[in-house]
Amino acid sequence: MKTDELIAINEICIHHKIEPSFIVSLKDAGLLQITTIDEAIFLPVSELRNLEKMVRLYYEMDINVEGIETITYLLQRLNEMQVRITELSNQLEFVRPAGQ
């Protein structure tokens, strides 16, 4: 991965006023991917939006990491079900004769 696609965890922590241990706990829970280069920890730019959502849940709504795991899992399942409903609806439209 190119280093221009990574953001230093220290910069993120200063900007969002959060502890680096919070990011590491999200990584340990499997909620974020981080990269270590020469003992420095970086977050891929593609993960920034997810991190910011989790920061709001943790710091503003006082939801612990386990709660964030549950919320993330449920939102993922909901998204998968919405995709499946769309697929089934499209199949139904294909099978159903026009005008019904």
ABEGO torsion letter per residue (X at the ends): XBAAABBBAAAAAAAAGBBAAAAAAAAAAGABBBBBBGGBBBBBAAAAAAAAAAAAAAAAAGBBAAAAAAAAAAAAAAAAAAAAAAAAAAAAAAABBBGX
